[in-house]
Amino acid sequence: MTKCPQCGKSSIALIFWGYPGGNIEAFEQAIENKEIVPGGCLIGNDDPKWECNDCHHRWGTRDE
């Protein structure tokens, strides 16, 4: 995804669903770099995949 469908900006992050395991420092660095945003530990069927770092609009469909 290259642009937000709501505001048109290109600063997009993948929404990370579930509990992060393994290298927590890498997880925290990815959040700081705005590459990912935490979505939460409860995973549903209709969770979005992307979030705009500018307007915080969420869209798409999370991969299994």
C-alpha positions as CSV (number, residue, x, y, z in Angstrom):
1,M,0.0,0.0,0.0
2,T,1.5,3.3,-1.0
3,K,-1.2,5.9,-0.1
4,C,-3.9,6.4,2.5
5,P,-7.3,6.2,0.8
6,Q,-8.6,8.9,3.2
7,C,-6.0,11.6,3.2
8,G,-3.7,10.6,0.3
9,K,-0.5,10.7,2.4
10,S,2.1,8.0,1.9
11,S,3.3,7.4,5.5
12,I,1.6,4.0,6.1
13,A,2.2,1.4,8.8
14,L,1.4,-2.2,9.0
15,I,-0.9,-3.0,11.9
16,F,0.6,-5.7,14.1
17,W,-2.0,-8.0,15.6
18,G,-1.3,-10.4,18.4
19,Y,1.3,-10.6,21.1
20,P,4.9,-9.8,20.0
21,G,7.3,-12.6,20.8
22,G,11.0,-12.9,20.3
23,N,13.0,-9.7,19.8
24,I,11.1,-7.0,21.7
25,E,13.7,-4.4,20.9
26,A,13.2,-4.9,17.2
27,F,9.4,-4.6,17.7
28,E,9.8,-1.3,19.7
29,Q,12.2,0.0,17.0
30,A,9.7,-0.7,14.2
31,I,7.0,1.2,16.2
32,E,9.4,4.1,16.7
33,N,10.2,4.1,13.0
34,K,6.4,4.1,12.2
35,E,6.8,0.9,10.2
36,I,4.2,-0.9,12.4
37,V,1.5,0.1,14.9
38,P,0.3,-2.3,17.6
39,G,-3.3,-3.5,16.9
40,G,-3.9,-5.4,20.1
41,C,-3.8,-9.0,21.3
42,L,-7.4,-9.8,20.5
43,I,-7.6,-10.9,16.9
44,G,-10.9,-10.9,15.0
45,N,-12.1,-11.7,11.5
46,D,-12.4,-8.1,10.2
47,D,-9.2,-6.5,11.5
48,P,-7.7,-3.9,9.2
49,K,-4.2,-4.3,7.9
50,W,-2.9,-0.8,7.4
51,E,-2.9,2.5,9.4
52,C,-2.1,6.0,8.1
53,N,0.6,7.6,10.3
54,D,-0.9,11.1,9.5
55,C,-4.7,10.7,9.9
56,H,-4.8,7.3,11.6
57,H,-7.4,5.9,9.2
58,R,-7.4,2.1,9.2
59,W,-8.2,-0.1,6.2
60,G,-7.5,-3.3,4.3
61,T,-7.9,-6.9,5.6
62,R,-5.5,-8.5,7.9
63,D,-3.7,-11.6,6.5
64,E,-4.2,-14.9,8.2
